[in-house]
Each structure stands twice: as C-alpha cells, then as structure tokens.
Amino acid sequence: MLLQWCNLKPLGPSNLAAIRFSSPCRVQAVKIFPTGAKPFANSPDVVARTEPESFFIDVYFNAHPVPGSQDGKQRLKAPNTLIPTVISYSGGQTEFTVDMGADARFGTRLMIVRGDFESVSMAVYGEALMDIVEPATSYSPGSLELAEPVSLSPALDLADASDPTCLARQLLALVPGAPSLNLVVCLMFCLKPPNDDWDLPEFPHLYSDLSEEEMDIDLDSAFRCLSRPVAENGTVESLQRFAEKVVEAIGPMDDAQANLVAGILCRSASQKPHFSQTLMQSIGLENVFDITNLNDDDTIYTLLDASTNPDISEMLNVDWFKEMLQSVESAPTTRREVKKGARRLQARLRDWQVFEDALSNPAGNFAESCRFLKEVGTEEKSFGIWLNCMTMHGDLWARLREGPPRSDSPFASLLDPPLTAISHGDFLAFVKVYVGVASVLAVYAWSDSLPNDHCRERVLGALRLWQDVPGYREIVNHLLLLRQMTFRLECMTTDNDPPAQSGIHAENIIFNLVDEPQCYLRSEFVKCLRSWQPFSLTYISENERISLHRAATIADDGVLGAIEELVRTDSPPFDLDRIRGLRVSVAVILNEFEDDEAGDWNVLDTAWRGGIQGLIFHVIDILFSVGQELKNVCSLDMAQPRDAGIVEQLLRLSDESLPLVIHLEPLSVTASRSMRSLVVAIADIFACAGLVLLQAPVPPSFVVIGRRVRETCVEVLRRLCESRGVDSPKQGPALFLRILFEYGLRADNADPVHRIWQAYTLVDALLPDAVTEAAESNSRWVLSVVPLVLTDLGIFFRALDVDTKFHFLDRLISLDNGTLNVGEWLLTEELKHTAKVARFLGGMRDPYHTIVSYEINLCLQLIARFMDPASEHSTTCMMTICTMPEASRALTDTITSMLSARLHSTYLVQISRILASSPSLANATFKFAVALALVRAMSVAELGIVIGETFDTIRTMLSTINDAELALDRLLWEFGHCLSSLAGSGNSFDSLDVQSIVRALHWLCDKLPGPSDLPGLSWDKWDKLCDAFQNGVLPDMYPALKAIKGKLTPLPDASVPTTVIPDGRTRPLSLSLQALEEVLQPVAVGGAAYADAQAEIAPAWTGPRCVGAGSAVPADGVIEITRHLGAIQDVHQE
C-alpha cells in the first residue's frame, strides 16, 4: 500500500530531509519519479520534480518497536538506531526494493534522506503495523512453491527466431548512421581500427582500395592495405587482381613471408566470402609454409585465427599441411607455446568439418560441435571471424535457419557436456542463441566505443535479462569473458558517479559472473575486481566487494595463493565467502594441471617451496567437511538456517574439487585412512545431491548441478578404483567396496532407505561390466576382490530391498560367471537366514509376527523372481536350490515353519509350481514339503489354485518318494483340511477335477496300512464330497472310490484357517506408532523367546525415512512402511 507521497528538498549543510509516518510501518519499496511525471492518474495536478537527473541518496530508517511486541515485564529495545539503505538513482521512473531486516517486531516511524539533490519526488510503499501478530501455537507443514517461470518475449527469445541477428540489428539501428552488423563485427573484433580512424568524418565507412590497377605491392604493403575492411560493393575482378598481385609478391620461403601471408589470410577471413576463397585458390600454400617457418608463435596463432573461416579451414585441412603440424608438435626443439598452437590448429581444422556436418546431419556429433563453439568464444579474432562467417556464408546461414524446430523441453546451454542426448533441433536452437547473443555483444562494443548511451543501456538490459534465463546465462557469461568485454564493463563500473543506468547494469552483469570460478582465470576479470575502490559501487555491497577482492587476489597470486587458501586452518565454517575462495583456488590449480608437460611439477614444486606438503590430504579434508556440511543440511533433524544458495555452492565446490583428487592421487602416497575419508565424503556428497533432486519442486539450477555432481562422484570413484587395480585389492576395489557397504548400513541421522540405495548405486558403479570380451579380467577381479569383502557383502545384501537384491544378484552372477559362485552363495545365505527367522513364527505375537511374515514373503518374492523362466538366471537359481543341500534344507524349513504357523503366500505357490515341474528336484524331504505347500494352497480360496492340475502334480511328486520317507499323518492332516475347504467353498466340481482328486486319494489309500482319519473334515462335507465323486468319476474308477470310502473317515476339529501374507507391493505394511515403539525396544516384552527372535531378525531390517525423526505422520497415527520392512536395524542400534 502507498504509505507516503512527497516532494523532498534537503535542508542545512548536511543536505538532510525527513519523512515522519503517522504510525509504525515496514517500508518495502521506494519509487522515484522524474521531473514532469504524473504519478497518479486520478490526481493530474500532482507533478513530480526530481533534480538533477541522477544522484546517490542515503536512506535511514529508525528501528521502532511494533505496538504489542512487549510482554509488560521487559521493554523491547531496538537493536539498531538507524537501518541504512543506499539508493542509486540514474534517471527515469525507478523503483527500489527496501530491506528492513528479518525481525518483524520492528518497524519504523521516521525516514531520513541525505544526498546531493535539489529535489526528489518519491512514493513510499509498505504496510502499516498496528498490532503484532499473535505467535503460532501449532505447526502445519506445507510445501514451498517455486514461482512459475515467465517465458521470454519473442523479441528476446532467440532460440525460436527465424533470424537470430534481428534483435542485434534493431538495437544497432538506435545508433544514428550505424553501419551494417557485419562491418561492426569486423571492426570491433577483427581489424580494430586505430584511434586516428575514429576521428575521421568518413568513419566507419573507411575501406581498403583494391581497385588501383597500377598498384605495385609487396606482401607488407598488401598486409597493411587490409588494415581496413574491403568495401561490401567491391567487384570480384578487383579481388582477383589483388590476389594475383599477392601471389606475384611471394618469393623464397622465409619466416617473415610466412607471417605476412598468414596475416593477409587472417584479415580476409572476416570479410566477403569470395575474398578469402580467391586468396586461398590463388596462393600456393605449400610454397609458403614449412616446418621451419611454422615454428613461430605469431605465424601459428595467426593461422589459428584465420582457420576459423570455413573456406580457409577447408584449404588447410590437407594431408601435407596436417603432417607438417604434427611434425612441429612432435619436434623436441619446438617451444611449448608453438606446440600448443599446433595442437589447437589441428583441432580447429577437424572441428570445422564436424560443426558443418552437425548443422545438417541429424546424427552429427553435437557434443564436439558445442565444444568447438566454446573454444571459438575465448579469443576475439576467432570469435569475430566465426560470427561473420555464420551470417555471410549463405550455405551455413541457410542450414541454420531451415533446420528442424527444437523439442518441447526447456532451452538448455550445451557449452558444458550435456547430461542427456542432444536432438538436432535443440543443437540448432543453441547455435541460433549463440549467434544472436554474439551479435548483441558486438552492438554493445560499438555503442560503448562511440559512446551511445541510449543503445548501450538497452543492450546491457537485454544481457542482464538473459543472465537470469537458464541456457542463455551460460552463453552470455562465457562470451562476456572476452578481453574487451571485461575491460568495457570495468570502465563502466569504476566511474559511475553520478550513477547511470548503464553502470548499474554493468555492476549487475559482473555480479552474475563472480560465482563462476573460470572467470578468475582471466587476468582482465581479476584486474576489474581489484580495481574497485571501497564504497565506490552502486549495486554491489561493500562486504561483497571485499569478498570479491579477496577471491581475485587468490587468483592473482597464482598457484601459491591457491594452495595457501586450500590449506588454511583459521577459516570459519563454510560460508559463501569461504566457498568462493576455495572454488577459485581449485580452478587455478586445475588450470595449472592442464599443462601437459609441466603442470604436475609446477604444482608440487610451488607447494614444496611454500613449505606445504601433502596437498591431497588437505583436499580430502575439504571434501570430507563439505560432505559433513551437506549431510547436516539433509539430516532428519531440523536444519539450522543458512545463507541462501549455500547448498548449491557446496555442490558446485564438490563437483570442481573432486577432479583435483584424480590429479593429485598418482603423485601422493595415501593411506587407507585417507582413502576411507575420501570415499565417505564422496558417498555423502552423492547421497545429498540425490536427496536434493528428490525435493519437490526442484529449482532448475539444482537439477543441473545435482546431476552433474553425482556423475562426477561416480567417475572419480571409478578412476580411483581402477588406478589401484586388482594387483593391490586391499588398497583399491576391496577397500572401496567395504567402506561403501559399511556406509550404507550406518544411519547417521539420515534417511536410511535413501542412504543404502545411494551406497548401492556407488557399489554397482564400481563393479566391472560383465561383457564377454572381459571375461578373463572379470574372473581375475572376482578372485582378487570378492573373498576380501564376502562377509560385508552378505550383511549389505541382506539390508537391500527386493528389487535391488534382484538387480545386484543378477550383476554378481553375470560378473562371477562360475568363478566363485558368489551369487549362489548369497542366495543360499538369504534362504538360511529366512529359515532362521521363520522358526520363530509359531511363538510370536503382533507386531513381531506381522513384520516377520512380511520379511519372509520378501525373500520368497526374490526367489520367485529368480525362478521365473523369464529370468536370465532362472537355471542358476533352480540348480542352487535343488542341488545345494544347505539351500534346499533352508527352503524346506521355511515352508514347514510357514505351514505350521498357518501362513501362505502367492510367491510360495509360484515357487512350489516351478519346483514341482523341475526334474532337478530330487531331495525327498524337500519334495514332500513342496507337495504339502501345494495341498495347503488349495485350501485357501484367495490363492486361486487350479484344483485338478494341482492334485495330479501332487500325486506325481509323492509317487517318487519312498514309503519310508512319507509322513502319512501329516499328509492326512493336509488332505483332510484341504478337502474340508473345497467342500465348504460352495463351488461345483468339474468332472476332471473330481477324477484328479479321486486318483490322489486312491494313491494315498494304497500307502495307508489300514483305515485312517481325515482331520478337519466333517461328515456333512464328506458326504457332499462322496456324492460329487460318485457323479464325476468314470465307471472304471468305481473300485478306487469304494476303497477310498472304506479306508478314510472324516474327523472334525477346530483348526485355525490359513492366512495369506499380503503382497507388500500392493498392500504395504502399516504399523501404529505404539506398535512401532514396542518393536524398537531393546528387549521384547515377551521374554527370552521374543528376545532371541528380535536378535535374529533385527540385522535384516531396514526401512523408509518415515521411521526416523522428523517424519511426517498421517492423522490416524499409522505409518505406511513401503518397499522395506522398517528402518529397524539402525534405529534399534541407536
């Protein structure tokens, strides 16, 4: 709301003015109006008067306690007498946001204004505070919603523009008498006219005169002639004659001649396409360049710039020239800079072909093409030549404009390696934006050189807007690091008094660059930051200026300054200033490592001379501290308030610091303790980045850095593991795996389910790929590593959920390929553990009984999935269970315990069916248990068993068992209860089903020594069954039916019906809070039996985050435990 409208005039020698509000209020914004403006449509007589056009003003608010904020015992005192704010007014109608602090108990009644102004018309907006809001007594959790992104206006959205240079041309048109965009690019980046030319009245239309037929030139005069651009309306004949004269001037090979020819080609590269084509076709380059004259800095780098023209690149991309470059690079006498230039020139010749192909080929190499554009944008001449070539070469321009449209996904920058595949349309959209932004930067350079503030202000406004748009931001920031761009921004920010809008824009633009460590590798950028004087800026605060100055000093001090920052021990806990300093230090050291010849030596020698040893240990300590900081933020406890953006900056620091370990590790001797700290740090960073990505909603910047840092964690862990190899497994793969196994099983006040899943993801990344070509090396890896971690592997495996166990077993069996049969061992251990747990089913009460039932069902689910014929390793699973005595005995005991506890499962039915049809099932006891499971399954209507087929299967299985091993009493009990259930179901019997039942009962009667009872079957049900038998069998089965009636007698009993364990995937386990508290008690209330059972099953339990502290609990007080059975192990141990 509008709090006050006023026309202020300063009084006294201090130039002070004041506004007193009628009641306490909190000011939110101040809007200043220029002279002549009419702020209110309903009050046309109110006219603003603000003089001069721009100025600084200091605004102070007194801190006034809000009415009702005192408790009557102690009067609330203001923490500060005055709250200062600085406003930089640069003209026009401008609104300034006011931050009065976070303490809502204070407002203000007085606003004091001081500055060098004659008059200022302002409207003050905010809210009146009459009474303090009563504190909340209850908390209702809610979600933080991100503001919906606003689409760019079509004029600024270059990705979908048919002509990406249209905006630049429109901005250039704001300059009176402006030249063409191509001429601006040529003058600003390529030819750079001398100061004298700027003062000539014909400028910028000063052209080289190539039409003098009598002109007698040598290479030096030809080179100087091209210091000005060739006229756009020049004839082809004049260009041809000039090329001929250049050819005539070429003599015997020498260094000076090669340098001049390279310069002529470079100056022609940014101009009319026909010019460079004519020169290249006329000049015999093999008569100009050889290994000797290419061994020169100026020549090789001038050719590098010239080759940014596609025509020149094509003519240089020939075998003899490339062989010459390779010879220059490999010669031992070649200087380092020349070798680097030769490598870059070879890469540029190759990259132009790749880029041209990608413009029209949907299957082109888009990643390499984007890397080419990033490299071109680092040097001004190359940048200007490429930009003019893209807009003046008709075939390139047509391919860019006529390509397929981009996908519906948000526009993303491709300067850095993309996380997903790149479509052809998205690549072309990226190139369009790159061309459009580059063209706007050329207009900025032109408007700043004149200067024309009207055009410059609008260009800077567009650049500032793009810096807030994902995808555009990366391109703008990258190109702003060109030397002259940084210099121009520096000039605009060092002398901005009185404040101009362009200067304010420039400060904002630089401030959006300062969190990119690569910026500090540019000396011009560092010089810009260090040139700012105290209290000289309009937008950037003094504290931020000091922080940026410190970061720039670190970069300016080079490797030694960076190393000293890394090893600081007096630094406070992580804040934005400390993180910025560390990121700059890491960038400086990594940049030094990129020197292939001496980078490693330079870093180590600098550290040694500075008295610093063990650099890798300091880096590991930093990563470990970052991991702990992220873990605290992502813990189940309520996190302490932190600076805005601290999590994102920590993730970026991690992503940039981890590659430093790869460089330092081969140069250091690291003990297991240090590697343990490093692996734990990587796991913490990886897990926390994953947790950040699971938040809803996720800020776009978090998505990119979260995914990238997770990729970096995996890559670094793999490379460290591979560098140590199987020759020293105790210090390499085995050590890493053991640490990750332990990490996944330790809660550390974190979400246990998420933690163990993240640990498994890293473990899976460390396992070699099970490909046929690597079978021998994989076998060696298994023999060297797995025996060292077998115990930890078994414990870790038991804590995983079913889906992860299935995937893990599949990976291990394929990797092992019969070497150690580790997959079979894990499967057997899982069955043995399940059998132990199942033994306690009979003596348990809820909630233990329910939890153990679910756990057993999870094991059966795993076995059923592996036994499924569709599984790749179904045969391995069948052979393990049927041929390994421990496995078959364990599954037998589990089945027996479940049947005794009146429990059944759909997965047990599936397992029993598969086993019953397997010829490998030979163990009589095992076979008998499977038969009983099938008989019991028919008594449970919920399982939907096919009766006839199942009775035939049971009879066939039992017929293969010796009479001495048949437990006839148990068989009679199962058959009796099964028949009782079938008779009481109310369903009619099919004749084929009846015949199968009669055949099974007749077989049973043949095994009985005499008349026997059928427990659980009443006489009424027996009579009903006999009638169904009589009506359903064939005449030849009447004797069998008579024998059945004569030997079997029903014996009613009151047995407990069998319960089907619910499938956790469709019906997750739910426990009341009271039940959960009982389960978490150290010793169960039920006595020694319960304590033994709890000790047996607790190590296998793991569960979801809802069990931990800080979890959301539904209103009915019931927690839904999904996928796992409980986070019992970790919480129980705590």
Secondary structure by P-SEA (a helix, b strand, c coil): cccccccccccccccccccccccbbbbcbbbbbccccccccccccbbbbbccccbbbbbbbccccccccccccccccccccbbbbbbbbcccbbbbbbbccccccccccbbbbbccccbbbbbbbbbbbccccccccbbbbbbbbcccccccccccccccccccaaaaaaaaacccccccaaaaaaaaccccccccccccccccccccccccccccccaaaaaaaacccccccccaaaaaaaaaaaaaacccccaaaaaaaaaaaaaaccccaaaaaaaaacccccccccccccccaaaaaaaaaaaccaaaaaaaccaaaaaaaaaaaacccccaaaaaaaaaaaaaaaaaaaaaaaacccccaaaaaaaaaaaaaccaaaaaaaaaaaaccaaaaaaaaacccccccccccccccccccccaaaaaaaaaaaaaaaaaaaaaaaaaaaccaaaaaaaaaaaaaaaacaaaaaaaaaaaccaaaaaaaaaaaaccccccaaaaaaaaaaaaacccccccccaaaaaaaaaccccccccccaaaaaaaaaaaaaaaacaaaaaaaaaccccccccaaaaaaaaaaaaaaaaaacccccaaaaaaaaaaaacccaaaaaaaaaaaaaaaaaaaaaccccccccccaaaaaaaaaaaaaaaaaaaccccccccaaaaaaaaaaaaaaaaaaaaaaacccccaaaaaaaaaaaaaaaaaaaaaaaaaccccccccaaaaaaaaaaaaacccccaaaaaaaaaaaaaaaacccccccaaaaaaaaaaccccccaaaaaaaaaaccaaaaaaaaaaaaaaaccccaaaaaaaaaaaaaaaaaaccccccccaaaaaaaaaaaaaaaaaaaaacccccaaaaaaaaaaccaaaaaaaaaaaaaaaaaccccaaaaaaaaaaaaccccccaaaaaaaaaaaaaaaaccccccccaaaaaaaaaaaaaccccccaaaaaaaaaaaaaaaaaaccccccaaaaaaaaaaaaaaaaacccccccccccaaaaaaaaaaaaacccccaaaaaaaaaacbbbbbbbbbbbbbccccccccccccaaaaaaaacccccccaaaaaaaaaccccccccccccccccccccccccccccccaaaaaaac
